[in-house]
Amino acid sequence: MPDSPYADLDRPPLSETALTLALVRPGSLWSSVRVVERTGSTNADLARTVRESPAEGAVLVAESQFAGRGRLGRPWTAPPRSGLTFSMLLRPEVPLARQGWLALLVGIAAASAVRRIAEVDVRLKWPNDLMVGERKLAGILAERVDRMVVVGMGLNVSLRPEELPVERATSLAVENAACTDRDPLLRAILREVESHYRDWKAADGDADASGLRAAYLARSSTVGQEVRIELPGERVLTGLATGVDASGHLLVRAGDGEHSLSAGDVVHVRKGPSPETGPPA
């Protein structure tokens, strides 16, 4: 039974029924949880449902994804059931200028949940990569569909060293995490997302009033670092990352002044804790 989800006992399948019972309840943000064995992209699949059933809070989880995309259109794949690959459908009824915080919000929530459940010191590389040191543990991609936003996440859970896609990737198993059980990890992440999302919406998307900006800076591995930003059009900006503005843009002080960046590929030039965040807790 090579194709059975139980063939690898270290990678058991997720239970849609158990996740639904745990997360979908009256008053919850989460309206449905669906688990599929294999798909091209959970973001693309969920985006296609918007016009048919635009209910906020739908969650789609794939045990295997063969056409996943990261930022800048990069491909993303992993062995079946070796990670958490899921997308969520949200309707952020806050001013459009503040909606850039949504992907950062999911990053904060995921980092908090992983630190608590897996006991791994996870930091956030702007805009929303989850990092252990300088190695990537997870990535997040947010895409607008009409008035909705689909936010997808790929978290490396049980990948072995030889299965990591690139040298600078890591997984919870590689980091000797206290928990590599995907079920409690997914539940914890979605509950953290719901908590932060409700606070952010209640504050009309204000990152300061909701505590979101302070939470992001406390977990940032980018702010306070010398960085090189690879921008669209093959442009490069080098400078000091000084903060994140009200729209979630990265502030970088370069030789010609301060820049506010909404997109770009960040490379940390100098390692070390930022003065804002201090050493890892």
PyRosetta script that sets phi, psi and omega in degrees:
from pyrosetta import init, pose_from_sequence

init()
pose = pose_from_sequence("MPDSPYADLDRPPLSETALTLALVRPGSLWSSVRVVERTGSTNADLARTVRESPAEGAVLVAESQFAGRGRLGRPWTAPPRSGLTFSMLLRPEVPLARQGWLALLVGIAAASAVRRIAEVDVRLKWPNDLMVGERKLAGILAERVDRMVVVGMGLNVSLRPEELPVERATSLAVENAACTDRDPLLRAILREVESHYRDWKAADGDADASGLRAAYLARSSTVGQEVRIELPGERVLTGLATGVDASGHLLVRAGDGEHSLSAGDVVHVRKGPSPETGPPA")
pose.set_psi(1, 59.9)
pose.set_omega(1, -175.9)
pose.set_phi(2, -62.5)
pose.set_psi(2, -25.1)
pose.set_omega(2, -178.1)
pose.set_phi(3, -93.6)
pose.set_psi(3, 1.1)
pose.set_omega(3, -179.0)
pose.set_phi(4, -70.0)
pose.set_psi(4, 139.0)
pose.set_omega(4, 177.0)
pose.set_phi(5, -66.3)
pose.set_psi(5, -10.7)
pose.set_omega(5, 179.8)
pose.set_phi(6, -100.4)
pose.set_psi(6, 4.3)
pose.set_omega(6, -177.7)
pose.set_phi(7, -64.6)
pose.set_psi(7, -35.9)
pose.set_omega(7, 177.5)
pose.set_phi(8, -106.2)
pose.set_psi(8, 103.2)
pose.set_omega(8, -174.4)
pose.set_phi(9, -68.0)
pose.set_psi(9, -18.0)
pose.set_omega(9, 176.2)
pose.set_phi(10, -78.1)
pose.set_psi(10, -9.4)
pose.set_omega(10, -177.6)
pose.set_phi(11, -132.6)
pose.set_psi(11, 68.8)
pose.set_omega(11, -179.3)
pose.set_phi(12, -70.2)
pose.set_psi(12, 155.6)
pose.set_omega(12, 179.8)
pose.set_phi(13, -72.9)
pose.set_psi(13, 157.8)
pose.set_omega(13, 173.8)
pose.set_phi(14, -82.5)
pose.set_psi(14, 150.2)
pose.set_omega(14, 178.0)
pose.set_phi(15, -102.1)
pose.set_psi(15, 114.8)
pose.set_omega(15, 177.0)
pose.set_phi(16, -61.4)
pose.set_psi(16, -39.9)
pose.set_omega(16, -179.2)
pose.set_phi(17, -63.0)
pose.set_psi(17, -46.7)
pose.set_omega(17, -178.2)
pose.set_phi(18, -65.1)
pose.set_psi(18, -41.2)
pose.set_omega(18, 179.5)
pose.set_phi(19, -66.3)
pose.set_psi(19, -39.5)
pose.set_omega(19, 179.2)
pose.set_phi(20, -64.0)
pose.set_psi(20, -45.0)
pose.set_omega(20, 179.2)
pose.set_phi(21, -62.1)
pose.set_psi(21, -34.6)
pose.set_omega(21, -176.9)
pose.set_phi(22, -79.5)
pose.set_psi(22, -30.6)
pose.set_omega(22, -168.8)
pose.set_phi(23, -113.8)
pose.set_psi(23, -29.6)
pose.set_omega(23, -176.5)
pose.set_phi(24, -96.8)
pose.set_psi(24, 111.2)
pose.set_omega(24, -177.0)
pose.set_phi(25, -152.4)
pose.set_psi(25, 164.1)
pose.set_omega(25, 178.9)
pose.set_phi(26, -56.5)
pose.set_psi(26, 131.3)
pose.set_omega(26, 178.9)
pose.set_phi(27, 86.6)
pose.set_psi(27, -7.6)
pose.set_omega(27, -179.4)
pose.set_phi(28, -77.6)
pose.set_psi(28, 152.1)
pose.set_omega(28, 172.4)
pose.set_phi(29, -64.8)
pose.set_psi(29, -34.9)
pose.set_omega(29, -171.9)
pose.set_phi(30, -83.5)
pose.set_psi(30, 118.2)
pose.set_omega(30, -175.9)
pose.set_phi(31, -94.9)
pose.set_psi(31, -23.6)
pose.set_omega(31, 178.0)
pose.set_phi(32, -161.6)
pose.set_psi(32, 151.0)
pose.set_omega(32, 174.0)
pose.set_phi(33, -131.6)
pose.set_psi(33, 121.7)
pose.set_omega(33, 179.3)
pose.set_phi(34, -121.9)
pose.set_psi(34, 134.2)
pose.set_omega(34, 178.0)
pose.set_phi(35, -115.4)
pose.set_psi(35, 123.9)
pose.set_omega(35, 177.5)
pose.set_phi(36, -116.4)
pose.set_psi(36, 151.4)
pose.set_omega(36, -177.2)
pose.set_phi(37, -70.5)
pose.set_psi(37, -40.4)
pose.set_omega(37, -174.3)
pose.set_phi(38, -155.4)
pose.set_psi(38, 139.9)
pose.set_omega(38, 176.0)
pose.set_phi(39, -155.4)
pose.set_psi(39, 169.4)
pose.set_omega(39, 176.9)
pose.set_phi(40, -74.3)
pose.set_psi(40, -56.4)
pose.set_omega(40, -178.5)
pose.set_phi(41, -150.6)
pose.set_psi(41, 124.5)
pose.set_omega(41, 178.5)
pose.set_phi(42, -65.7)
pose.set_psi(42, -34.7)
pose.set_omega(42, 177.0)
pose.set_phi(43, -62.4)
pose.set_psi(43, -47.0)
pose.set_omega(43, -178.7)
pose.set_phi(44, -65.2)
pose.set_psi(44, -41.2)
pose.set_omega(44, -179.7)
pose.set_phi(45, -63.7)
pose.set_psi(45, -44.3)
pose.set_omega(45, -178.1)
pose.set_phi(46, -69.5)
pose.set_psi(46, -36.4)
pose.set_omega(46, 178.6)
pose.set_phi(47, -61.2)
pose.set_psi(47, -35.4)
pose.set_omega(47, -179.1)
pose.set_phi(48, -67.8)
pose.set_psi(48, -20.8)
pose.set_omega(48, -177.9)
pose.set_phi(49, -85.8)
pose.set_psi(49, -10.2)
pose.set_omega(49, -172.0)
pose.set_phi(50, -57.9)
pose.set_psi(50, -48.2)
pose.set_omega(50, -177.6)
pose.set_phi(51, -71.7)
pose.set_psi(51, -25.6)
pose.set_omega(51, -179.1)
pose.set_phi(52, -82.6)
pose.set_psi(52, -44.0)
pose.set_omega(52, -176.5)
pose.set_phi(53, -145.8)
pose.set_psi(53, 84.8)
pose.set_omega(53, -171.7)
pose.set_phi(54, -82.4)
pose.set_psi(54, 32.5)
pose.set_omega(54, -179.6)
pose.set_phi(55, -72.2)
pose.set_psi(55, 129.9)
pose.set_omega(55, 176.9)
pose.set_phi(56, -67.3)
pose.set_psi(56, 148.0)
pose.set_omega(56, 172.7)
pose.set_phi(57, 95.0)
pose.set_psi(57, 8.3)
pose.set_omega(57, 175.1)
pose.set_phi(58, -73.3)
pose.set_psi(58, 137.2)
pose.set_omega(58, 178.8)
pose.set_phi(59, -123.7)
pose.set_psi(59, 130.4)
pose.set_omega(59, 177.1)
pose.set_phi(60, -120.6)
pose.set_psi(60, 124.9)
pose.set_omega(60, -179.1)
pose.set_phi(61, -117.2)
pose.set_psi(61, 134.6)
pose.set_omega(61, 177.5)
pose.set_phi(62, -117.4)
pose.set_psi(62, 131.1)
pose.set_omega(62, 176.3)
pose.set_phi(63, -72.3)
pose.set_psi(63, -25.5)
pose.set_omega(63, 177.4)
pose.set_phi(64, -147.0)
pose.set_psi(64, 136.9)
pose.set_omega(64, -178.0)
pose.set_phi(65, -132.0)
pose.set_psi(65, 123.6)
pose.set_omega(65, -173.9)
pose.set_phi(66, -106.5)
pose.set_psi(66, -5.3)
pose.set_omega(66, 178.8)
pose.set_phi(67, -136.5)
pose.set_psi(67, 36.5)
pose.set_omega(67, 179.1)
pose.set_phi(68, -67.5)
pose.set_psi(68, 152.4)
pose.set_omega(68, -178.7)
pose.set_phi(69, -128.1)
pose.set_psi(69, 138.4)
pose.set_omega(69, 171.8)
pose.set_phi(70, -99.4)
pose.set_psi(70, -166.7)
pose.set_omega(70, 176.4)
pose.set_phi(71, -63.4)
pose.set_psi(71, 153.6)
pose.set_omega(71, 178.9)
pose.set_phi(72, 60.8)
pose.set_psi(72, 23.2)
pose.set_omega(72, 175.3)
pose.set_phi(73, 74.7)
pose.set_psi(73, 14.2)
pose.set_omega(73, -178.2)
pose.set_phi(74, -70.9)
pose.set_psi(74, 140.9)
pose.set_omega(74, 177.9)
pose.set_phi(75, -71.0)
pose.set_psi(75, 152.8)
pose.set_omega(75, -179.4)
pose.set_phi(76, -144.3)
pose.set_psi(76, 120.6)
pose.set_omega(76, 178.5)
pose.set_phi(77, -138.1)
pose.set_psi(77, 161.7)
pose.set_omega(77, 177.9)
pose.set_phi(78, -160.0)
pose.set_psi(78, 156.3)
pose.set_omega(78, 177.5)
pose.set_phi(79, -59.8)
pose.set_psi(79, 151.3)
pose.set_omega(79, -179.8)
pose.set_phi(80, -54.4)
pose.set_psi(80, 135.3)
pose.set_omega(80, 174.5)
pose.set_phi(81, 62.2)
pose.set_psi(81, 18.6)
pose.set_omega(81, 179.1)
pose.set_phi(82, -91.7)
pose.set_psi(82, -6.6)
pose.set_omega(82, -178.8)
pose.set_phi(83, -152.5)
pose.set_psi(83, -175.4)
pose.set_omega(83, 172.7)
pose.set_phi(84, -106.7)
pose.set_psi(84, 115.1)
pose.set_omega(84, 179.2)
pose.set_phi(85, -121.4)
pose.set_psi(85, 108.7)
pose.set_omega(85, -174.5)
pose.set_phi(86, -152.7)
pose.set_psi(86, 160.2)
pose.set_omega(86, 177.1)
pose.set_phi(87, -134.0)
pose.set_psi(87, 153.2)
pose.set_omega(87, 179.4)
pose.set_phi(88, -132.7)
pose.set_psi(88, 146.9)
pose.set_omega(88, -177.5)
pose.set_phi(89, -106.3)
pose.set_psi(89, 122.1)
pose.set_omega(89, -175.3)
pose.set_phi(90, -129.0)
pose.set_psi(90, 150.4)
pose.set_omega(90, 176.3)
pose.set_phi(91, -121.4)
pose.set_psi(91, 88.0)
pose.set_omega(91, -175.2)
pose.set_phi(92, -78.2)
pose.set_psi(92, 93.6)
pose.set_omega(92, -178.7)
pose.set_phi(93, -82.8)
pose.set_psi(93, 67.1)
pose.set_omega(93, 177.2)
pose.set_phi(94, -133.8)
pose.set_psi(94, 163.7)
pose.set_omega(94, 179.3)
pose.set_phi(95, -51.9)
pose.set_psi(95, 138.6)
pose.set_omega(95, -175.5)
pose.set_phi(96, -55.9)
pose.set_psi(96, -36.5)
pose.set_omega(96, -177.9)
pose.set_phi(97, -64.5)
pose.set_psi(97, -19.9)
pose.set_omega(97, -179.1)
pose.set_phi(98, -98.8)
pose.set_psi(98, -4.6)
pose.set_omega(98, -174.4)
pose.set_phi(99, -74.4)
pose.set_psi(99, -10.9)
pose.set_omega(99, 174.1)
pose.set_phi(100, -61.9)
pose.set_psi(100, -17.9)
pose.set_omega(100, 179.7)
pose.set_phi(101, -76.0)
pose.set_psi(101, -13.2)
pose.set_omega(101, -172.2)
pose.set_phi(102, -61.8)
pose.set_psi(102, -47.5)
pose.set_omega(102, 179.2)
pose.set_phi(103, -65.0)
pose.set_psi(103, -36.3)
pose.set_omega(103, 177.5)
pose.set_phi(104, -66.3)
pose.set_psi(104, -37.5)
pose.set_omega(104, 177.6)
pose.set_phi(105, -58.8)
pose.set_psi(105, -45.5)
pose.set_omega(105, 179.1)
pose.set_phi(106, -63.9)
pose.set_psi(106, -37.9)
pose.set_omega(106, 176.4)
pose.set_phi(107, -61.8)
pose.set_psi(107, -44.6)
pose.set_omega(107, 177.8)
pose.set_phi(108, -60.1)
pose.set_psi(108, -46.7)
pose.set_omega(108, -178.3)
pose.set_phi(109, -62.4)
pose.set_psi(109, -45.2)
pose.set_omega(109, -179.2)
pose.set_phi(110, -65.0)
pose.set_psi(110, -43.0)
pose.set_omega(110, 179.1)
pose.set_phi(111, -61.7)
pose.set_psi(111, -42.2)
pose.set_omega(111, 179.3)
pose.set_phi(112, -63.2)
pose.set_psi(112, -44.4)
pose.set_omega(112, -179.0)
pose.set_phi(113, -65.8)
pose.set_psi(113, -43.4)
pose.set_omega(113, -178.8)
pose.set_phi(114, -66.8)
pose.set_psi(114, -40.1)
pose.set_omega(114, 177.3)
pose.set_phi(115, -61.0)
pose.set_psi(115, -40.9)
pose.set_omega(115, -176.8)
pose.set_phi(116, -73.8)
pose.set_psi(116, -44.9)
pose.set_omega(116, -174.8)
pose.set_phi(117, -83.9)
pose.set_psi(117, -44.0)
pose.set_omega(117, -174.8)
pose.set_phi(118, -94.0)
pose.set_psi(118, -14.3)
pose.set_omega(118, 178.9)
pose.set_phi(119, 59.0)
pose.set_psi(119, 45.0)
pose.set_omega(119, 176.6)
pose.set_phi(120, -118.1)
pose.set_psi(120, 137.1)
pose.set_omega(120, -177.9)
pose.set_phi(121, -77.8)
pose.set_psi(121, 90.8)
pose.set_omega(121, -177.2)
pose.set_phi(122, -94.7)
pose.set_psi(122, 134.3)
pose.set_omega(122, 176.6)
pose.set_phi(123, -121.5)
pose.set_psi(123, 166.3)
pose.set_omega(123, -176.4)
pose.set_phi(124, -111.8)
pose.set_psi(124, 122.3)
pose.set_omega(124, 173.5)
pose.set_phi(125, -96.9)
pose.set_psi(125, 124.6)
pose.set_omega(125, -175.2)
pose.set_phi(126, -58.6)
pose.set_psi(126, 137.3)
pose.set_omega(126, 3.6)
pose.set_phi(127, -86.9)
pose.set_psi(127, -32.9)
pose.set_omega(127, -173.6)
pose.set_phi(128, -158.5)
pose.set_psi(128, 35.8)
pose.set_omega(128, 171.7)
pose.set_phi(129, -87.0)
pose.set_psi(129, 137.2)
pose.set_omega(129, 173.8)
pose.set_phi(130, -91.4)
pose.set_psi(130, 125.4)
pose.set_omega(130, -173.1)
pose.set_phi(131, -123.4)
pose.set_psi(131, 148.4)
pose.set_omega(131, 166.6)
pose.set_phi(132, -117.7)
pose.set_psi(132, 107.2)
pose.set_omega(132, -168.8)
pose.set_phi(133, 64.1)
pose.set_psi(133, -124.9)
pose.set_omega(133, 177.4)
pose.set_phi(134, -106.4)
pose.set_psi(134, 18.8)
pose.set_omega(134, -179.9)
pose.set_phi(135, -110.4)
pose.set_psi(135, 136.7)
pose.set_omega(135, -173.9)
pose.set_phi(136, -82.6)
pose.set_psi(136, 126.6)
pose.set_omega(136, 178.2)
pose.set_phi(137, -99.7)
pose.set_psi(137, -35.6)
pose.set_omega(137, -176.4)
pose.set_phi(138, -155.1)
pose.set_psi(138, 156.9)
pose.set_omega(138, 175.6)
pose.set_phi(139, -132.8)
pose.set_psi(139, 157.2)
pose.set_omega(139, -176.9)
pose.set_phi(140, -133.2)
pose.set_psi(140, 138.8)
pose.set_omega(140, 178.9)
pose.set_phi(141, -133.5)
pose.set_psi(141, 122.5)
pose.set_omega(141, 178.4)
pose.set_phi(142, -109.9)
pose.set_psi(142, 134.9)
pose.set_omega(142, -178.9)
pose.set_phi(143, -136.0)
pose.set_psi(143, 132.7)
pose.set_omega(143, 179.7)
pose.set_phi(144, -83.3)
pose.set_psi(144, 134.8)
pose.set_omega(144, 175.6)
pose.set_phi(145, -133.2)
pose.set_psi(145, 105.3)
pose.set_omega(145, -174.0)
pose.set_phi(146, 55.9)
pose.set_psi(146, -125.1)
pose.set_omega(146, 179.3)
pose.set_phi(147, -92.0)
pose.set_psi(147, 2.9)
pose.set_omega(147, -178.2)
pose.set_phi(148, -102.9)
pose.set_psi(148, 163.8)
pose.set_omega(148, 173.5)
pose.set_phi(149, -129.3)
pose.set_psi(149, 128.1)
pose.set_omega(149, 174.1)
pose.set_phi(150, -97.6)
pose.set_psi(150, 123.9)
pose.set_omega(150, 179.4)
pose.set_phi(151, -116.1)
pose.set_psi(151, 118.9)
pose.set_omega(151, -180.0)
pose.set_phi(152, -109.8)
pose.set_psi(152, 151.4)
pose.set_omega(152, -179.4)
pose.set_phi(153, -140.5)
pose.set_psi(153, 139.6)
pose.set_omega(153, 171.8)
pose.set_phi(154, -123.8)
pose.set_psi(154, 117.5)
pose.set_omega(154, -177.6)
pose.set_phi(155, -117.6)
pose.set_psi(155, 123.2)
pose.set_omega(155, 178.0)
pose.set_phi(156, -76.8)
pose.set_psi(156, 117.9)
pose.set_omega(156, -176.7)
pose.set_phi(157, -107.1)
pose.set_psi(157, -67.6)
pose.set_omega(157, -172.9)
pose.set_phi(158, -108.1)
pose.set_psi(158, 13.9)
pose.set_omega(158, 178.9)
pose.set_phi(159, -58.6)
pose.set_psi(159, 135.5)
pose.set_omega(159, 177.3)
pose.set_phi(160, -88.2)
pose.set_psi(160, 161.2)
pose.set_omega(160, -176.2)
pose.set_phi(161, -51.8)
pose.set_psi(161, -40.5)
pose.set_omega(161, -177.9)
pose.set_phi(162, -73.7)
pose.set_psi(162, -12.1)
pose.set_omega(162, 180.0)
pose.set_phi(163, -96.0)
pose.set_psi(163, -9.0)
pose.set_omega(163, -178.4)
pose.set_phi(164, -64.4)
pose.set_psi(164, 134.9)
pose.set_omega(164, -173.3)
pose.set_phi(165, -68.6)
pose.set_psi(165, -31.9)
pose.set_omega(165, 180.0)
pose.set_phi(166, -141.8)
pose.set_psi(166, 163.4)
pose.set_omega(166, -175.8)
pose.set_phi(167, -60.8)
pose.set_psi(167, -34.6)
pose.set_omega(167, -175.4)
pose.set_phi(168, -91.8)
pose.set_psi(168, 20.2)
pose.set_omega(168, 174.2)
pose.set_phi(169, -99.3)
pose.set_psi(169, 161.9)
pose.set_omega(169, 174.8)
pose.set_phi(170, -149.6)
pose.set_psi(170, 177.4)
pose.set_omega(170, 178.3)
pose.set_phi(171, -143.9)
pose.set_psi(171, 166.3)
pose.set_omega(171, 177.9)
pose.set_phi(172, -62.9)
pose.set_psi(172, -36.2)
pose.set_omega(172, 179.0)
pose.set_phi(173, -65.1)
pose.set_psi(173, -43.3)
pose.set_omega(173, 178.6)
pose.set_phi(174, -62.0)
pose.set_psi(174, -34.3)
pose.set_omega(174, -178.9)
pose.set_phi(175, -85.6)
pose.set_psi(175, 8.3)
pose.set_omega(175, 179.9)
pose.set_phi(176, 54.0)
pose.set_psi(176, 47.7)
pose.set_omega(176, -178.6)
pose.set_phi(177, -65.6)
pose.set_psi(177, 153.0)
pose.set_omega(177, 178.7)
pose.set_phi(178, -68.9)
pose.set_psi(178, -22.0)
pose.set_omega(178, -179.6)
pose.set_phi(179, -141.3)
pose.set_psi(179, 127.4)
pose.set_omega(179, 172.3)
pose.set_phi(180, -124.5)
pose.set_psi(180, 23.2)
pose.set_omega(180, 176.3)
pose.set_phi(181, -86.4)
pose.set_psi(181, 116.5)
pose.set_omega(181, -172.5)
pose.set_phi(182, -68.0)
pose.set_psi(182, -29.3)
pose.set_omega(182, -177.5)
pose.set_phi(183, -62.1)
pose.set_psi(183, -56.9)
pose.set_omega(183, 178.7)
pose.set_phi(184, -65.0)
pose.set_psi(184, -29.7)
pose.set_omega(184, 177.7)
pose.set_phi(185, -64.7)
pose.set_psi(185, -46.0)
pose.set_omega(185, -179.5)
pose.set_phi(186, -65.4)
pose.set_psi(186, -43.5)
pose.set_omega(186, 178.4)
pose.set_phi(187, -58.8)
pose.set_psi(187, -45.8)
pose.set_omega(187, -177.7)
pose.set_phi(188, -64.3)
pose.set_psi(188, -41.7)
pose.set_omega(188, -179.9)
pose.set_phi(189, -63.0)
pose.set_psi(189, -47.5)
pose.set_omega(189, -177.6)
pose.set_phi(190, -66.3)
pose.set_psi(190, -35.2)
pose.set_omega(190, 177.5)
pose.set_phi(191, -68.6)
pose.set_psi(191, -38.3)
pose.set_omega(191, 176.9)
pose.set_phi(192, -66.6)
pose.set_psi(192, -41.2)
pose.set_omega(192, 177.4)
pose.set_phi(193, -59.2)
pose.set_psi(193, -46.2)
pose.set_omega(193, -179.3)
pose.set_phi(194, -59.4)
pose.set_psi(194, -44.2)
pose.set_omega(194, -178.7)
pose.set_phi(195, -62.7)
pose.set_psi(195, -49.6)
pose.set_omega(195, -179.6)
pose.set_phi(196, -65.9)
pose.set_psi(196, -38.9)
pose.set_omega(196, -177.5)
pose.set_phi(197, -64.6)
pose.set_psi(197, -43.0)
pose.set_omega(197, 178.9)
pose.set_phi(198, -63.6)
pose.set_psi(198, -43.0)
pose.set_omega(198, 179.0)
pose.set_phi(199, -63.7)
pose.set_psi(199, -42.0)
pose.set_omega(199, -178.7)
pose.set_phi(200, -66.0)
pose.set_psi(200, -44.5)
pose.set_omega(200, 178.7)
pose.set_phi(201, -65.8)
pose.set_psi(201, -39.0)
pose.set_omega(201, 179.5)
pose.set_phi(202, -62.6)
pose.set_psi(202, -29.2)
pose.set_omega(202, 178.3)
pose.set_phi(203, -91.5)
pose.set_psi(203, 14.1)
pose.set_omega(203, 179.4)
pose.set_phi(204, 57.7)
pose.set_psi(204, 35.8)
pose.set_omega(204, 177.0)
pose.set_phi(205, 80.1)
pose.set_psi(205, 6.6)
pose.set_omega(205, -179.7)
pose.set_phi(206, -75.3)
pose.set_psi(206, 113.5)
pose.set_omega(206, -175.3)
pose.set_phi(207, -68.3)
pose.set_psi(207, -25.8)
pose.set_omega(207, 178.4)
pose.set_phi(208, -82.0)
pose.set_psi(208, -46.8)
pose.set_omega(208, -179.3)
pose.set_phi(209, -62.9)
pose.set_psi(209, -32.7)
pose.set_omega(209, -179.6)
pose.set_phi(210, -85.3)
pose.set_psi(210, -8.4)
pose.set_omega(210, -178.3)
pose.set_phi(211, 82.8)
pose.set_psi(211, 5.7)
pose.set_omega(211, -174.0)
pose.set_phi(212, -69.9)
pose.set_psi(212, -43.0)
pose.set_omega(212, -178.4)
pose.set_phi(213, -65.0)
pose.set_psi(213, -41.7)
pose.set_omega(213, 178.6)
pose.set_phi(214, -62.6)
pose.set_psi(214, -40.3)
pose.set_omega(214, 179.2)
pose.set_phi(215, -65.2)
pose.set_psi(215, -39.8)
pose.set_omega(215, 179.8)
pose.set_phi(216, -66.1)
pose.set_psi(216, -46.4)
pose.set_omega(216, -179.1)
pose.set_phi(217, -62.9)
pose.set_psi(217, -33.3)
pose.set_omega(217, 179.8)
pose.set_phi(218, -67.1)
pose.set_psi(218, -23.4)
pose.set_omega(218, -177.9)
pose.set_phi(219, -111.1)
pose.set_psi(219, 2.1)
pose.set_omega(219, -174.8)
pose.set_phi(220, -75.3)
pose.set_psi(220, 133.1)
pose.set_omega(220, 171.9)
pose.set_phi(221, -100.3)
pose.set_psi(221, 0.8)
pose.set_omega(221, -176.7)
pose.set_phi(222, -100.6)
pose.set_psi(222, -44.6)
pose.set_omega(222, -177.6)
pose.set_phi(223, -64.8)
pose.set_psi(223, 128.6)
pose.set_omega(223, -176.5)
pose.set_phi(224, 97.6)
pose.set_psi(224, -4.7)
pose.set_omega(224, -179.2)
pose.set_phi(225, -100.0)
pose.set_psi(225, 150.7)
pose.set_omega(225, 165.0)
pose.set_phi(226, -74.3)
pose.set_psi(226, 127.8)
pose.set_omega(226, -175.0)
pose.set_phi(227, -130.5)
pose.set_psi(227, 156.6)
pose.set_omega(227, 170.1)
pose.set_phi(228, -118.7)
pose.set_psi(228, 121.6)
pose.set_omega(228, -176.8)
pose.set_phi(229, -107.1)
pose.set_psi(229, 120.2)
pose.set_omega(229, 175.3)
pose.set_phi(230, -89.9)
pose.set_psi(230, 111.9)
pose.set_omega(230, -173.0)
pose.set_phi(231, -99.4)
pose.set_psi(231, 161.8)
pose.set_omega(231, 174.7)
pose.set_phi(232, -55.3)
pose.set_psi(232, 148.7)
pose.set_omega(232, -179.6)
pose.set_phi(233, 80.8)
pose.set_psi(233, 19.5)
pose.set_omega(233, 177.6)
pose.set_phi(234, 61.1)
pose.set_psi(234, 28.2)
pose.set_omega(234, 175.1)
pose.set_phi(235, -90.9)
pose.set_psi(235, 153.7)
pose.set_omega(235, -179.8)
pose.set_phi(236, -132.4)
pose.set_psi(236, 134.7)
pose.set_omega(236, 176.5)
pose.set_phi(237, -123.9)
pose.set_psi(237, 129.9)
pose.set_omega(237, 178.5)
pose.set_phi(238, -119.4)
pose.set_psi(238, 135.5)
pose.set_omega(238, 179.5)
pose.set_phi(239, 178.8)
pose.set_psi(239, -165.3)
pose.set_omega(239, -179.5)
pose.set_phi(240, -100.9)
pose.set_psi(240, 124.2)
pose.set_omega(240, 175.1)
pose.set_phi(241, -74.3)
pose.set_psi(241, 115.6)
pose.set_omega(241, -172.5)
pose.set_phi(242, -104.7)
pose.set_psi(242, -15.9)
pose.set_omega(242, -178.8)
pose.set_phi(243, 169.7)
pose.set_psi(243, -169.7)
pose.set_omega(243, 177.2)
pose.set_phi(244, -130.8)
pose.set_psi(244, 131.4)
pose.set_omega(244, -174.5)
pose.set_phi(245, -86.5)
pose.set_psi(245, -173.8)
pose.set_omega(245, -173.9)
pose.set_phi(246, -65.2)
pose.set_psi(246, -18.3)
pose.set_omega(246, 178.7)
pose.set_phi(247, -97.9)
pose.set_psi(247, 1.4)
pose.set_omega(247, -177.9)
pose.set_phi(248, 87.0)
pose.set_psi(248, 8.2)
pose.set_omega(248, 179.7)
pose.set_phi(249, -79.5)
pose.set_psi(249, 147.6)
pose.set_omega(249, 177.7)
pose.set_phi(250, -80.1)
pose.set_psi(250, 131.7)
pose.set_omega(250, 177.3)
pose.set_phi(251, -96.9)
pose.set_psi(251, 125.4)
pose.set_omega(251, -178.5)
pose.set_phi(252, -128.1)
pose.set_psi(252, 125.6)
pose.set_omega(252, 177.3)
pose.set_phi(253, -94.6)
pose.set_psi(253, 113.5)
pose.set_omega(253, 179.4)
pose.set_phi(254, -114.4)
pose.set_psi(254, -175.9)
pose.set_omega(254, -177.6)
pose.set_phi(255, -63.4)
pose.set_psi(255, -25.8)
pose.set_omega(255, -177.9)
pose.set_phi(256, -101.7)
pose.set_psi(256, 14.6)
pose.set_omega(256, 177.9)
pose.set_phi(257, 120.3)
pose.set_psi(257, -168.8)
pose.set_omega(257, -177.1)
pose.set_phi(258, -94.8)
pose.set_psi(258, 137.2)
pose.set_omega(258, -179.9)
pose.set_phi(259, -116.8)
pose.set_psi(259, 143.7)
pose.set_omega(259, 174.4)
pose.set_phi(260, -111.3)
pose.set_psi(260, 116.0)
pose.set_omega(260, -171.9)
pose.set_phi(261, -111.7)
pose.set_psi(261, 127.4)
pose.set_omega(261, 178.5)
pose.set_phi(262, -94.1)
pose.set_psi(262, -16.7)
pose.set_omega(262, -179.3)
pose.set_phi(263, -154.5)
pose.set_psi(263, 157.2)
pose.set_omega(263, 178.7)
pose.set_phi(264, 151.9)
pose.set_psi(264, 158.1)
pose.set_omega(264, 179.4)
pose.set_phi(265, -98.5)
pose.set_psi(265, 118.2)
pose.set_omega(265, -172.3)
pose.set_phi(266, -95.3)
pose.set_psi(266, 131.7)
pose.set_omega(266, 171.6)
pose.set_phi(267, -119.7)
pose.set_psi(267, 126.0)
pose.set_omega(267, 177.2)
pose.set_phi(268, -78.5)
pose.set_psi(268, 118.3)
pose.set_omega(268, -178.3)
pose.set_phi(269, -81.0)
pose.set_psi(269, -38.3)
pose.set_omega(269, -177.2)
pose.set_phi(270, -122.8)
pose.set_psi(270, 127.6)
pose.set_omega(270, 179.2)
pose.set_phi(271, -84.5)
pose.set_psi(271, 159.3)
pose.set_omega(271, 177.3)
pose.set_phi(272, 131.6)
pose.set_psi(272, 155.7)
pose.set_omega(272, -179.8)
pose.set_phi(273, -67.8)
pose.set_psi(273, 143.5)
pose.set_omega(273, 178.9)
pose.set_phi(274, -76.7)
pose.set_psi(274, 154.7)
pose.set_omega(274, 179.2)
pose.set_phi(275, -64.6)
pose.set_psi(275, -24.4)
pose.set_omega(275, 179.8)
pose.set_phi(276, -75.9)
pose.set_psi(276, -34.8)
pose.set_omega(276, -172.4)
pose.set_phi(277, -99.0)
pose.set_psi(277, -24.5)
pose.set_omega(277, -177.9)
pose.set_phi(278, 73.3)
pose.set_psi(278, -172.4)
pose.set_omega(278, -178.0)
pose.set_phi(279, -70.7)
pose.set_psi(279, 159.4)
pose.set_omega(279, 177.5)
pose.set_phi(280, -56.7)
pose.set_psi(280, 141.4)
pose.set_omega(280, 179.1)
pose.set_phi(281, -75.8)
pose.dump_pdb("model.pdb")
